[in-house]
């Protein structure tokens, strides 16, 4: 009997190791990769959100630190007052620049700044030889025209006499008559030319147009003078009576009547008052300021007051009007006018609002506000010069009845 055929088991070559069998399926590997990507994305988003939150916190902290710290006080009601004090500006009753009306050179001037002159006094003389020669020529042309006109007139008259004797023709007589009329017209033209040049030569002398004071002299001897408004020679002001222009708040406008007496005070004259009279009003309320422009005239024949000066005008009103009292430290002097900085709360923030006001009495530490501000309004004490309308501020203390911000 033959032996059964047993196939020997497969053996690995010598030196080779058996490869491990993998139990991870491809689906499991994909899931692991997706999970890792999701975890990475979550970590990245968390980092971005953290950085964004940090930036927002830094910006909020920066804005909070940038907002200036302010202290508040309260606008208080004042006692009713029958007098208002308003700022006024002084102007000359008559004011005029003086220009040349002819060309030439300045040969003389007779009055300097500060000089009081009367109407018609000679201020300066301009040398204009060209105009002088033109006038001489025009006068000579006028003499020639008058001589020709006289000859033409006598000739025409003689021919008219001869025409009655039939010694000359009708045509010749008409020619000489027309020539005489034309010569008369030429004479009139030459007379007008002479008068024009005489007027120009009269402009060589500069006269004062009214009684007043020379406030400016802009030329000197030898300077070239051109006619027209290119260069002012002198400036004059009439200062015997001065005009004071005042803007009266609308609430007092019905008491600002012509004839009302006013008292004027000046810093350069402490303890003194000057009496003026309200002479006219604009009869119209200004839309921007809600004020009525009035003119107060003050006697200045003694020459104590000067044009361009600032004054406080005290006006009596027909009925007592309540005022608002604020500390002097709350006032802001801007080019647009006097302002106070109030605080309003908007969306949880303390926001500045600049309010225009009109002052009454000034007591040194406090001032009376006659218009523009309501009682119990929170206002900033010692506001920064750089404060602007709509700016955010940080309120450190609130002494007003309202609560625009939380005190700390």
C-alpha distance (Angstrom), angle and dihedral (degrees) to the residues before:
residue distance angle dihedral
X1 . . .
X2 3.77 . .
X3 3.83 122.1 .
X4 3.83 117.1 -106.8
X5 3.88 114.5 -100.8
X6 3.84 109.3 -116.2
X7 3.80 115.3 -171.8
X8 3.77 107.7 -137.5
X9 3.80 116.6 -122.3
X10 3.74 117.2 -96.8
X11 3.75 112.1 -99.7
X12 3.82 130.3 -161.9
X13 3.66 118.9 -115.2
X14 3.74 115.2 -98.2
X15 3.81 113.0 -87.7
X16 3.83 95.3 23.3
X17 3.80 122.5 111.4
X18 3.77 125.5 -146.5
X19 3.86 115.6 -101.4
X20 3.86 115.0 -120.1
X21 3.72 115.5 -113.1
X22 4.01 112.4 -120.5
X23 3.82 116.0 -131.2
X24 3.96 95.9 -173.2
X25 3.75 114.7 102.7
X26 3.88 121.3 -145.0
X27 3.82 91.0 -113.5
X28 3.79 91.9 58.0
X29 3.81 90.6 50.5
X30 3.82 91.8 53.4
X31 3.81 91.2 50.3
X32 3.79 91.4 51.4
X33 3.81 91.8 50.8
X34 3.83 92.5 49.2
X35 3.82 91.0 49.3
X36 3.79 90.6 51.1
X37 3.81 91.4 50.1
X38 3.82 92.1 49.5
X39 3.81 91.7 49.4
X40 3.82 90.0 49.8
X41 3.80 92.0 49.4
X42 3.81 91.1 49.2
X43 3.78 90.7 51.1
X44 3.83 91.3 48.5
X45 3.82 93.4 48.2
X46 3.80 90.5 47.2
X47 3.80 89.5 53.0
X48 3.82 92.8 48.7
X49 3.80 92.1 48.2
X50 3.78 90.8 48.4
X51 3.80 92.3 51.3
X52 3.83 91.4 46.0
X53 3.79 90.9 49.5
X54 3.79 89.6 49.2
X55 3.81 91.1 50.5
X56 3.80 91.7 49.2
X57 3.79 91.1 48.4
X58 3.80 90.0 48.9
X59 3.82 91.7 48.6
X60 3.81 91.3 48.5
X61 3.79 90.9 48.6
X62 3.82 90.8 47.0
X63 3.81 92.1 50.2
X64 3.78 90.5 47.0
X65 3.81 90.9 51.1
X66 3.83 91.4 44.3
X67 3.81 92.9 55.8
X68 3.82 106.8 93.1
X69 3.78 118.2 -118.4
X70 3.79 112.3 -117.5
X71 3.78 138.5 -176.9
X72 3.78 121.5 -140.2
X73 3.77 132.7 -142.8
X74 3.79 130.4 -179.2
X75 3.81 129.4 -110.1
X76 3.79 103.9 -126.5
X77 3.77 129.4 -155.2
X78 3.79 114.3 -104.5
X79 3.76 129.5 -150.1
X80 3.81 116.3 -86.5
X81 3.78 111.4 -87.9
X82 3.80 130.3 -159.8
X83 3.82 94.0 -161.8
X84 3.78 129.6 65.1
X85 3.79 126.1 -161.6
X86 3.78 115.7 -150.4
X87 3.81 133.1 177.8
X88 3.80 116.1 -108.6
X89 3.80 138.0 -174.6
X90 3.81 124.1 -139.5
X91 3.80 120.7 -130.6
X92 3.79 133.4 175.2
X93 3.77 116.5 -101.9
X94 3.81 88.7 -128.6
X95 3.79 122.7 18.1
X96 3.79 126.0 176.3
X97 3.80 140.0 167.2
X98 3.81 113.3 -141.8
X99 3.81 120.8 -140.2
X100 3.81 135.6 179.8
X101 3.80 123.0 -98.2
X102 3.80 95.7 -166.7
X103 3.80 138.2 43.3
X104 3.78 123.7 -111.7
X105 3.80 143.8 84.4
X106 3.79 127.3 -57.2
X107 3.79 106.5 -110.0
X108 3.84 100.4 173.8
X109 3.80 141.4 4.4
X110 3.79 122.7 -169.4
X111 3.83 109.1 -173.2
X112 3.79 132.0 49.7
X113 3.82 131.7 -164.7
X114 3.78 115.1 -54.8
X115 3.81 94.0 25.7
X116 3.81 117.6 136.7
X117 3.79 110.6 -135.9
X118 3.77 134.6 -178.7
X119 3.77 126.1 -129.9
X120 3.82 110.2 -82.0
X121 3.81 96.7 20.5
X122 3.80 115.6 140.4
X123 3.80 111.9 -106.6
X124 3.81 102.2 174.6
X125 3.81 144.9 -16.7
X126 3.80 126.1 -131.0
X127 3.81 119.5 -155.3
X128 3.81 109.3 -138.1
X129 3.84 109.3 167.1
X130 3.81 93.9 169.3
X131 3.80 92.0 60.5
X132 3.81 90.5 44.7
X133 3.82 90.8 54.5
X134 3.79 91.6 46.4
X135 3.80 88.6 54.2
X136 3.82 91.6 51.3
X137 3.79 90.3 49.6
X138 3.81 91.6 48.3
X139 3.78 91.5 51.5
X140 3.81 90.8 50.6
X141 3.82 90.0 49.2
X142 3.79 88.7 50.2
X143 3.82 91.6 52.4
X144 3.81 90.1 50.5
X145 3.81 91.5 48.6
X146 3.81 91.7 48.9
X147 3.82 91.1 50.2
X148 3.81 91.6 49.3
X149 3.78 90.8 46.9
X150 3.80 91.8 50.6
X151 3.82 91.9 50.0
X152 3.83 91.7 46.2
X153 3.79 90.7 49.3
X154 3.84 94.2 51.3
X155 3.81 91.2 45.3
X156 3.78 92.5 50.8
X157 3.79 90.3 48.0
X158 3.81 91.9 50.5
X159 3.80 92.3 48.9
X160 3.78 90.9 50.2
X161 3.81 88.5 55.3
X162 3.80 92.8 48.2
X163 3.80 90.7 47.7
X164 3.81 89.1 65.5
X165 3.78 88.2 57.0
X166 3.82 92.4 47.2
X167 3.81 88.1 -119.5
X168 3.84 94.5 127.2
X169 3.76 134.7 31.2
X170 3.77 125.2 -100.4
X171 3.83 91.1 -120.3
X172 3.81 94.1 55.9
X173 3.77 90.6 49.0
X174 3.81 91.9 51.7
X175 3.81 91.6 47.7
X176 3.80 92.7 54.6
X177 3.81 91.9 43.8
X178 3.82 90.8 52.4
X179 3.79 90.0 46.7
X180 3.81 90.5 53.6
X181 3.82 91.5 51.6
X182 3.81 91.0 47.7
X183 3.80 90.2 50.5
X184 3.81 90.0 53.3
X185 3.82 89.7 53.0
X186 3.82 90.5 50.4
X187 3.80 89.5 52.4
X188 3.82 91.1 52.9
X189 3.81 90.3 49.9
X190 3.79 91.7 50.8
X191 3.80 90.9 47.9
X192 3.82 89.8 53.9
X193 3.81 90.7 49.6
X194 3.80 91.6 50.5
X195 3.80 91.0 49.4
X196 3.81 90.6 49.8
X197 3.79 92.2 52.4
X198 3.80 91.5 44.0
X199 3.79 87.5 54.9
X200 3.81 90.5 50.3
X201 3.78 91.9 49.8
X202 3.80 89.2 50.2
X203 3.82 87.2 60.1
X204 3.79 88.0 64.1
X205 3.79 85.7 81.9
X206 3.81 117.4 64.7
X207 3.82 114.3 -149.0
X208 3.80 131.2 -170.8
X209 3.83 109.5 -101.2
X210 3.83 94.5 -152.1
X211 3.78 142.9 -5.0
X212 3.78 108.7 -72.1
X213 3.77 150.8 97.4
X214 3.79 128.3 -64.3
X215 3.80 103.6 -123.1
X216 3.81 98.0 173.7
X217 3.81 139.2 22.7
X218 3.81 114.6 -172.3
X219 3.83 103.0 173.7
X220 3.77 139.0 60.5
X221 3.80 137.7 -163.8
X222 3.80 114.0 -63.4
X223 3.79 97.0 20.1
X224 3.80 118.2 136.5
X225 3.79 111.5 -110.1
X226 3.81 122.5 -153.6
X227 3.77 120.9 -166.0
X228 3.78 118.0 -115.2
X229 3.79 135.3 41.3
X230 3.80 96.8 -53.4
X231 3.82 93.4 105.4
X232 3.79 129.4 20.7
X233 3.81 114.2 -134.9
X234 3.80 100.7 -171.2
X235 3.78 138.2 -5.8
X236 3.79 121.3 -145.8
X237 3.79 133.6 -170.4
X238 3.77 130.5 -169.6
X239 3.82 104.8 -137.1
X240 3.81 105.4 169.8
X241 3.80 86.4 98.4
X242 3.80 121.5 24.8
X243 3.77 127.8 -156.7
X244 3.81 118.9 -135.9
X245 3.80 115.8 -163.3
X246 3.81 115.8 -155.1
X247 3.81 131.9 -179.9
X248 3.80 107.6 -139.3
X249 3.84 116.0 -160.7
X250 3.77 114.7 -112.4
X251 3.81 92.6 -113.5
X252 3.84 88.9 65.0
X253 3.79 97.5 36.6
X254 3.79 95.6 103.2
X255 3.83 89.6 57.3
X256 3.83 93.1 52.5
X257 3.79 97.3 92.0
X258 3.83 128.2 157.8
X259 3.78 109.9 -95.7
X260 3.81 94.7 35.4
X261 3.80 112.4 137.6
X262 3.80 119.7 -126.4
X263 3.79 133.4 -167.7
X264 3.81 118.1 -139.6
X265 3.80 123.4 -156.9
X266 3.81 128.4 -170.5
X267 3.78 132.1 -163.7
X268 3.82 89.9 -133.2
X269 3.82 90.7 56.4
X270 3.82 104.7 48.4
X271 3.78 113.4 -168.5
X272 3.81 93.9 12.9
X273 3.78 129.7 106.5
X274 3.79 130.6 -163.4
X275 3.78 120.9 -151.4
X276 3.77 121.0 -129.4
X277 3.78 136.4 172.0
X278 3.78 128.1 -132.8
X279 3.81 102.2 -125.1
X280 3.82 105.8 171.8
X281 3.80 144.4 -2.6
X282 3.80 134.2 -150.8
X283 3.84 89.6 -118.9
X284 3.80 87.8 -141.9
X285 3.81 133.1 90.9
X286 3.80 113.8 -129.0
X287 3.81 109.4 -119.8
X288 3.81 94.7 -144.7
X289 3.80 100.9 47.0
X290 3.84 100.2 20.4
X291 3.78 89.6 -132.7
X292 3.80 136.2 127.9
X293 3.81 117.2 -126.1
X294 3.81 111.5 -134.9
X295 3.81 133.3 177.3
X296 3.79 122.4 -136.2
X297 3.83 117.5 -169.6
X298 3.81 120.0 -151.8
X299 3.81 128.4 -169.2
X300 3.82 111.6 -115.2
X301 3.79 103.8 168.1
X302 3.80 89.2 128.3
X303 3.79 89.6 58.0
X304 3.80 95.1 -130.3
X305 3.81 95.1 131.1
X306 3.80 127.0 63.6
X307 3.77 132.8 -150.1
X308 3.79 117.7 -105.5
X309 3.83 92.2 31.6
X310 3.79 124.4 137.6
X311 3.79 118.5 -122.3
X312 3.78 139.6 174.6
X313 3.79 113.1 -126.1
X314 3.82 117.6 -151.7
X315 3.81 112.0 -155.2
X316 3.79 126.5 -176.3
X317 3.79 114.2 -133.8
X318 3.76 125.2 -152.6
X319 3.81 96.1 -123.4
X320 3.82 132.8 28.6
X321 3.79 112.3 -99.2
X322 3.80 125.7 -159.9
X323 3.78 116.8 -117.2
X324 3.79 136.7 -162.6
X325 3.81 120.5 -124.0
X326 3.81 120.4 -147.2
X327 3.83 132.9 169.4
X328 3.79 117.0 -96.9
X329 3.81 88.2 -124.2
X330 3.83 89.9 69.7
X331 3.82 95.4 62.7
X332 3.79 122.0 108.3
X333 3.81 118.4 -161.4
X334 3.79 108.4 -152.3
X335 3.80 131.7 166.6
X336 3.81 88.1 -110.5
X337 3.81 89.7 57.7
X338 3.79 139.9 -91.7
X339 3.82 116.1 -23.5
X340 3.81 141.3 175.1
X341 3.81 123.4 -153.4
X342 3.81 113.8 -126.8
X343 3.79 125.8 -175.3
X344 3.80 125.5 -130.6
X345 3.79 127.8 -179.3
X346 3.80 115.0 -124.7
X347 3.82 122.4 174.0
X348 3.79 90.3 -17.8
X349 3.82 92.8 -51.9
X350 3.80 128.2 111.7
X351 3.83 106.8 -123.3
X352 3.81 127.4 -170.1
X353 3.81 120.5 -125.9
X354 3.82 118.4 -172.3
X355 3.80 111.1 -144.1
X356 3.86 123.9 -164.2
X357 3.80 113.2 -132.3
X358 3.80 140.4 -176.2
X359 3.79 117.4 -136.5
X360 3.78 129.6 -137.2
X361 3.80 123.2 179.8
X362 3.79 119.2 1.7
X363 3.80 112.0 -147.5
X364 3.80 96.2 -179.9
X365 3.81 99.6 -109.7
X366 3.81 95.9 36.8
X367 3.80 135.7 27.9
X368 3.77 132.6 -155.5
X369 3.80 116.8 -121.4
X370 3.79 110.8 -152.1
X371 3.81 97.2 -176.0
X372 3.79 141.3 8.2
X373 3.82 101.0 43.6
X374 3.81 133.6 75.5
X375 3.81 124.1 -145.4
X376 3.83 118.6 -96.1
X377 3.80 91.8 25.6
X378 3.84 112.3 147.8
X379 3.81 108.8 -122.2
X380 3.79 131.8 -179.0
X381 3.79 117.6 -105.6
X382 3.82 114.7 -140.0
X383 3.82 93.6 -2.3
X384 3.83 116.6 -158.3
X385 3.79 114.0 -99.3
X386 3.81 88.8 -125.7
X387 3.81 95.4 56.5
X388 3.80 113.4 126.1
X389 3.78 135.5 -169.9
X390 3.82 112.2 -83.0
X391 3.83 95.2 19.4
X392 3.81 119.2 144.2
X393 3.83 115.6 -121.6
X394 3.78 137.2 -176.2
X395 3.79 113.0 -125.0
X396 3.79 112.6 -143.5
X397 3.77 96.8 177.2
X398 3.79 133.7 15.2
X399 3.80 117.6 -160.7
X400 3.82 95.4 163.2
X401 3.75 125.7 100.2
X402 3.80 90.0 -119.6
X403 3.81 120.3 68.0
X404 3.76 110.8 -135.6
X405 3.78 91.3 160.2
X406 3.80 141.9 6.4
X407 3.76 114.1 -92.8
X408 3.78 119.5 -131.2
